[in-house]
Amino acid sequence: MSKALTLGNGNILVNLDQFGQVRDFYFPYVGLENQIGGHFLHRLGVFVNGTLAWLTDDDWIITIESEETVLAGKIRAVNARLGVTLIITDLVYNEKNIFLRRVVVKNTRSDATRVIKVFFNQQFELYESHMAHTVYYDPLRKTIIHYRNQRVFLINAQLEGRGFDDYSTGVFGAEGKEGTHKDAEDGLLAKNNIEHGQVDSVIGLSTTYQPLEEKLVYYWVAVGESITEAEALDKYTIEHGPGHLVETTTNFWRAWVKRQNFNFHGLEPAVVSLFQKSLLIMRAHVSGNGAIIASGDSNVLQKGKDTYCYVWPRDAAITALALSEAGDTHVAKLFFGFCNRVISADGYFRHKYSPDGSLGSSWHPWLHDGQFQLPIQEDGTALILHTLWRYYEISKDLEFIESIYNSLIKKTADFLVLYRDDRTGLPKPSYDLWEEHFGVTTFTAASVVGALSAAAKFAKLLGKKKSEVIYQEASESVRQAILSLLYDSDNHRFCKLLQLTSDELHYDLTIDASTAHGLSIFGILPSDDPRLVQEIATAETALTARAGIGGLARYQGDSYQRLDGSKVSNPWFITTLWFTQHAIRTAKNEADLKPVIERLDWCARYATRSGLLSEQLNPITGEQLSVSPLVWSHAEFVRTVIAYLDKLEALGVCQACNPVY
């Protein structure tokens, strides 16, 4: 099951499941060191009239949404049998490393005064290891502390201005013990003060509720690299008041989302809401050091062996671009600084990186057919330069560009110039956009054209005339090679993939959404060129799911995450939005934008209630498949909405629809 909520502040990323339980808790980097491991959890339960009900019990009816314009969760949990309703607001404090839960507890019985007790259960896997943990009750501060080395999680709560009135610590998953949450079943905890090994804890807060009365519980987790640091955060929370932290965080995110004051002419409220939530979801996946991970969802293992908690240069570059176009150039600058630190000495980027900048796991080998190869997706390298130029157009941050010209821009451009095949003039083989096939794809070659064109503009900007000529000539050379070698004039189509052998060229003519997209966004052909018009039409016809929910697949015969026994490839938000973007570019009047609005409505229809977009969808039911959220999906949605607003302004339909420009 994919996650229902994702929250963060640049140092912490917290994901909650469909029951409102915390499932992922990343610290000190967004996406690195899941301190719950993805398989443990933090429970929330209620004890009343001799009965304990955790939120996973069948009696609860739970709805999970996200707050509008705020990076916060909104959970409603109703238990008619117990006569209790919970309204839960979840968020991560934007200024410091504190996770907060604001729980409104209501006695829904109109004829009974009752004692209601709320329990919070914590399980951790600090440093992603179950060994050598300690948990203890601190009688001086009246808190629970979990720690191992430099990972400390302090638990505290308040009800009616006082702290929790019951607690216990214990062992779980060892010695035949299930955990201290079992101790809560009778409503009373053993008050065990300390445990070590694989440990957990429970706290309880109880009071009397009059008929239909509601009371407010605050719960928080203060996170630090020392007990002293965590205690200081706990003290800060108490002194300022947890309610104040919730309020100021809410105000911050509302100001952040609305600062550009977009005019969403012609768009449904659901689309506007998804746009704003997408901005927040993207921002939650940005670490303070500029790393932008693909997803914090620990449930889905890519290739069955790993998660999506990595920085793919491809995904991250597009996300940085989307945030820049939405007005947050600060994140993009952080990301390009990250790139400047991790780029190889030879000027290329590897497959993916961990959020701390170390090399991520990969399935790209150093040998192909017994010959040495670089284990790279060259489009990932090219997209960095392509998006960096767009960042400069928006920010005009010349000082930053000058500071990274030699170390990032020139180094990358020089690599792209040299990494070309002498026979064809095309880029040398690398892995394709989808990380599956080795060869020369139209998309990758087109991305190199865009990157070298950007490098030439940077060189011109800084007066590097020799480099400007080299990069511009190389860009044009690759563009001409695409038109002459990757276009099949007999079938009136561009090929997906070209594979080179010692004496011949092998063409893969599989229809792929990225082929048409690359030709369009990197300016290989003008939008009205018959070859591009034909490529777009062919791809849309072949890849659109005619039966079921619609949307476009990645390519013909795509079997990734396909349902057992099905011959229909899954539609992706990304590919569907690519063709929506092309429709925007070619629109001549407002009427031409009607299909664009329909596609944006389609995305909103298949988002979760909390505004999450997955990677793929079930082509029949629309159920989200694979990782969720996928930040790339949100980035393409945001870019599509902004492109639509820009087009309205260009057509004179709406003045200043997008105030960024």
DRENKERO-408015 format. One record per residue (C-alpha): residue in three letters; x, y, z. Coordinates in steps of 0.1 Angstrom, whole numbers, plus 5000, padded with zeros to 4 digits. Example, Ala and Ser with C-alpha at 12.3 -4.5 7.8 and 13.67 -1.06 7.14 Angstrom:
% residues 2
ala512349555078 ser513749895071 
//
This chain:
% residues 661
met500050005000 ser501450344990 lys501550625015 ala498650855022 leu500551165034 thr504051295030 leu505351585052 gly508751745058 asn510952045064 gly514251975045 asn515851765073 ile512851535081 leu510551345058 val507551175074 asn505150945056 leu501850815070 asp499750525058 gln496050485051 phe495350435088 gly497150755099 gln500050565112 val503650695108 arg505450455085 asp508550645073 phe510650885093 tyr513751005075 phe516451195093 pro518951365089 tyr518551375052 val515251365032 gly515251005019 leu518250875038 glu518150675070 asn514550575075 gln514450565113 ile511350345112 gly512750125084 gly509550135064 his508349815081 phe507849935116 leu505250195126 his503850445151 arg500350355163 leu497550575176 gly494750425196 val491850505220 phe490750325252 val487250375265 asn484750165284 gly487249885288 thr488049855251 leu491249955232 ala490950035195 trp494050115174 leu493350295142 thr493849975122 asp490849815139 asp487849755117 asp485449985137 trp487250295125 ile486150495094 ile489150695084 thr489450965057 ile492751115050 glu493351445031 ser495951715031 glu495252065043 glu494652305014 thr497852525007 val499552375038 leu502152095041 ala499951915067 gly497751615069 lys494051625078 ile492751295092 arg489251225104 ala488750895123 val485250795135 asn484450495157 ala480650475162 arg480950165184 leu483250345209 gly481450675205 val484750865197 thr485851085168 leu489451205162 ile490351505140 ile494151485135 thr496451755120 asp499951625112 leu502951835102 val506651895106 tyr507652225121 asn509152425093 glu511952585115 lys513152305136 asn513151925136 ile509951855154 phe507051635142 leu503651735156 arg500251575158 arg497251785169 val494451555179 val490951675187 val489251395207 lys485451405209 asn483151205230 thr480251155206 arg477951005232 ser475251255241 asp474151065272 ala477450965289 thr480351115308 arg483350895302 val487050865307 ile488850845273 lys492550755270 val494650815239 phe497650595234 phe500650665211 asn503050375204 gln506550425189 gln508750175171 phe512150285157 glu514950125137 leu517650385142 tyr520350395116 glu518150135098 ser519349875123 his517449695150 met520549645172 ala521749825202 his518850065207 thr517950215241 val514650365252 tyr514050515286 tyr511750725306 asp513251055318 pro511651135352 leu513051485353 arg511651605320 lys508851345320 thr509651235284 ile510450915266 ile513750905248 his514850655220 tyr518550675211 arg521350505194 asn524650695190 gln523851025172 arg520150955165 val517851075193 phe514051085192 leu512251245222 ile508551175227 asn506251405246 ala502551515247 gln500151745264 leu496451725273 glu494852025291 gly498352165297 arg499851865314 gly502051585301 phe501251225295 asp500051025326 asp501050675316 tyr503950515299 ser506050205294 thr509050085274 gly509649745261 val511149495236 phe509349385204 gly510149125178 ala512548945202 glu512248725232 gly508848625221 lys507448975227 glu505149155204 gly505749505219 thr504449745245 his501349825225 lys500049495238 asp500449635273 ala497849895265 glu495049655259 asp493749675295 gly494150055295 leu497050055320 leu500750055312 ala503449875332 lys505750185336 asn508849995327 asn511550255327 ile514250135303 glu514949865277 his517649805251 gly517849595220 gln514949625195 val512749845216 asp509450045215 ser507450265238 val503850375246 ile502550685263 gly498950745274 leu496851065281 ser493551035298 thr490851255312 thr487051285317 tyr484851395288 gln481351525293 pro478651425267 leu479651565233 glu482751725247 glu485951755228 lys489451815241 leu492751885225 val495851655226 tyr499251765213 tyr501951505206 trp505451565193 val508651395184 ala511751615188 val514651485167 gly518351555172 glu521851415170 ser522351425207 ile520051395238 thr520951755247 glu519751875213 ala516451685215 glu515851815250 ala516352165238 leu513752115211 asp511351975236 lys511852275259 tyr511352505229 thr508052325221 ile506752365256 glu507852725260 his506352835227 gly503452605229 pro502752315204 gly499752505191 his501852805183 leu504252575163 val501252435143 glu499952785136 thr503252935125 thr504052635103 thr500552665087 asn501053035081 phe504552975065 trp503252715040 arg500252925030 ala502453215023 trp504952995004 val502252844982 lys500353164975 arg503253404970 gln503053404932 asn499353474931 phe498553274900 asn495353344881 phe493952994874 his491753104846 gly489452824834 leu490752554858 glu488552354881 pro489152384919 ala490352024920 val493152114895 val494152424914 ser494152224946 leu496351954930 phe498752214917 gln499252364951 lys499552024968 ser502051924941 leu504252224950 leu504152114987 ile504851754979 met507851844957 arg509152074984 ala508951805010 his511251584990 val514051844989 ser516851795015 gly518552095030 asn521752015010 gly519952044977 ala519251674971 ile515851604955 ile514751244959 ala512351064935 ser510050954963 gly510150885000 asp507650594997 ser509450295012 asn506750045002 val507650004966 leu510949844958 gln512349924924 lys513549614906 gly512449434938 lys515649534956 asp515549894965 thr513450204971 tyr513150534952 cys514850734979 tyr517650854956 val518551154936 trp518051074899 pro519651364880 arg516751324855 asp513851344880 ala515651604902 ala516451834873 ile512851844862 thr511651904897 ala514052184902 leu512852334869 ala509152304880 leu509852474913 ser511752754895 glu508952814871 ala506652824901 gly508853094917 asp511052894941 thr514452944926 his516052884960 val515452514958 ala516852504922 lys520052684934 leu520452434962 phe520052144937 phe522552284912 gly524952334941 phe524451964949 cys525251874913 asn528352084914 arg529551874943 val528751524929 ile529751564893 ser532451324881 ala535951454873 asp535251374836 gly531951584835 tyr529151324837 phe526651224863 arg526050874874 his522850684874 lys521650804909 tyr522950934942 ser522050894979 pro520751214995 asp524151275012 gly525851294978 ser527350944979 leu526850714949 gly523550534948 ser522850174940 ser522650084903 trp522049804878 his524049974851 pro527249774844 trp530649894833 leu530749634805 his528549584775 asp529149294751 gly532549254768 gln533549614761 phe534049904786 gln531150144789 leu530250424812 pro527350324834 ile525350634828 gln522050774814 glu523451064793 asp520051234793 gly520551274831 thr523751474825 ala522251674797 leu519151764816 ile521251934843 leu522552194818 his519152224800 thr517352314832 leu520152524846 trp519752764817 arg515952794824 tyr516852854861 tyr519053144849 glu516353294826 ile514053304856 ser516453404884 lys519053614865 asp521453494892 leu524653574872 glu526953544902 phe525953194909 ile526253094872 glu529753244871 ser530753064903 ile529852714888 tyr530752784851 asn534152604851 ser533252334877 leu529852234864 ile528752404831 lys532052384811 lys532952044826 thr529551894816 ala529552054781 asp533051944773 phe532051584782 leu528951604759 val531051734731 leu533651454734 tyr531251174742 arg530151134705 asp530550864680 asp533050954652 arg531050764626 thr527650904633 gly528151234651 leu525551114676 pro526151064713 lys527850744722 pro525550474736 ser524250494772 tyr521150384790 asp517850524779 leu515450754798 trp513650454812 glu516850294825 glu516249974805 his518049964771 phe521550044761 gly522050234728 val521450574713 thr517850704717 thr516250994700 phe515351144734 thr518951124747 ala520451264715 ala517851544716 ser518651624753 val522351664743 val521351914716 gly519352114743 ala522252094768 leu524952204744 ser522752484732 ala522352594768 ala526152574773 ala526652794743 lys524353054758 phe526153044791 ala529453084773 lys528153384753 leu526753534785 leu530253524802 gly532153624771 lys533653274764 lys533553314726 lys535653014717 ser533552784739 glu530352934726 val531352834690 ile532452484700 tyr529252414719 gln526852564694 glu528552374665 ala528352054684 ser524752114692 glu523852164656 ser525951874645 val524051634668 arg520751784657 gln521551714621 ala522651364629 ile519251304646 leu517451424614 ser519551214591 leu520250894610 leu517350854635 tyr514550934611 asp512950644591 ser511750814559 asp509950494548 asn507750474579 his507750854584 arg508850804620 phe511850854643 cys513350554659 lys513350484696 leu516850334698 leu519850294676 gln522450034684 leu525850044669 thr528049744659 ser531349734642 asp529849734607 glu526149824608 leu523350014626 his520349844642 tyr517150034646 asp514449984671 leu511250144658 thr509150084689 ile506750374694 asp507950554726 ala506450864742 ser509851004750 thr510851014713 ala508151264704 his508651454736 gly512351494731 leu512051624696 ser509551874709 ile510952014741 phe514552034729 gly513652224697 ile514851964673 leu511952044650 pro509452334651 ser506052244664 asp504452264629 asp507152054611 pro505251764594 arg507751504608 leu507051614644 val503251644638 gln503251284625 glu505451164654 ile503051314679 ala499951174662 thr501450824658 ala502450814695 glu499150944708 thr497250694687 ala499450394697 leu499950464734 thr496550594745 ala494450344764 arg491250324744 ala489350104769 gly489350194805 ile490550524820 gly492650664792 gly496050824796 leu499250734777 ala501650444783 arg505450484780 tyr505950274749 gln504449984730 gly504649664749 asp505749814782 ser505449544808 tyr506849724838 gln504249684867 arg501749554842 leu498949344857 asp499248974855 gly497748834823 ser497049184809 lys498349294775 val497549654782 ser500449874793 asn499750104822 pro499250474816 trp501650714834 phe500951064846 ile504251174831 thr503751064796 thr500151184795 leu501351534806 trp504051544780 phe501551524752 thr499351784771 gln502352014771 his502751974734 ala499052054728 ile499652374748 arg502652474726 thr500652424694 ala497352584706 lys496352874684 asn493352994705 glu491552924737 ala489352664721 asp492452454713 leu493152434751 lys489952244759 pro491751904756 val494452044779 ile491852124806 glu490451774802 arg493851614807 leu494451824838 asp491051724851 trp492051364844 cys495151394866 ala493051544895 arg490551264891 tyr493150994897 ala495151174924 thr494551054960 arg492351244983 ser495551394999 gly496751494964 leu499451234957 leu500251124922 ser501750784916 glu504050664888 gln501450454870 leu497750374871 asn495650054866 pro494450104830 ile490949974839 thr490250084874 gly492450394878 glu493950254910 gln497450394917 leu500250154910 ser503950154919 val505450434939 ser503350714954 pro504050994954 leu506351014925 val507851364926 trp508451354888 ser504751314882 his504051624904 ala506751824886 glu505251754852 phe501751844865 val503052174878 arg504952254846 thr501852174825 val499552404845 ile502152684843 ala502552624806 tyr498752654802 leu498752984821 asp501653114800 lys499753024769 leu496553204780 glu498653514786 ala500353484752 leu496953454735 gly495753764753 val493053564771 cys494353634806 gln496553914816 ala499353814839 cys498053464845 asn501553374857 pro503153654876 val506653494875 tyr507253624840 
//
